[in-house]
Amino acid sequence: MKLLWRVFLLVFILISGLCVISCSGPIILSEASMCAGLDNTMRPINPTSSFNAGAPEINVSAKIANAPRNTEVRAELFYIKGAANTTNKLVSASRAIVEGTTYVGFTFTRGSIGAWPVGEYRVDIYVKGEKTLDLAFDITN
């Protein structure tokens, strides 16, 4: 009986280990959106592709699946073109460390400037250092 139990335990450990390796699958980023806010699980509140220049913050939310422990997700906010006298300028960047299947969110604030410059913007999202997707939006008066 002890031998049968040991064999069962060994098979269980091997199958469990293989499932961790093969059942996790590739890292997938989906459901990405710009939004007015984030809930406490980083899901989007009021998704939009247009913000008012007076908006205190701009948020981005995305669902990540199958992320191994300590997976870095980075978001970079770019001003593309518009009223400001600059083009393709990195405005801000933020990063988060995630694991498993969850939502990840980033909040960009206008800081000390009176208003966001009117124009076209883009947020690039990187997973483990690789650009995975980008989201375009605009700022209006």
Stockholm file with secondary structure:
# STOCKHOLM 1.0

chainA/1-141         MKLLWRVFLLVFILISGLCVISCSGPIILSEASMCAGLDNTMRPINPTSSFNAGAPEINVSAKIANAPRNTEVRAELFYIKGAANTTNKLVSASRAIVEGTTYVGFTFTRGSIGAWPVGEYRVDIYVKGEKTLDLAFDITN
#=GR chainA/1-141 SS CHHHHHHHHHHHHHHHHHHHHHSSCCCEEEEEEEEEEECTTSCEEEECSEEETTCSEEEEEEEEEEEEEEEEEEEEEEEEEESSSCSSEEEEEEEEEEEEEEEEEEEEECTTSSSCCSEEEEEEEEETTEEEEEEEEEEEC
#=GC SS_cons         CHHHHHHHHHHHHHHHHHHHHHSSCCCEEEEEEEEEEECTTSCEEEECSEEETTCSEEEEEEEEEEEEEEEEEEEEEEEEEESSSCSSEEEEEEEEEEEEEEEEEEEEECTTSSSCCSEEEEEEEEETTEEEEEEEEEEEC
//
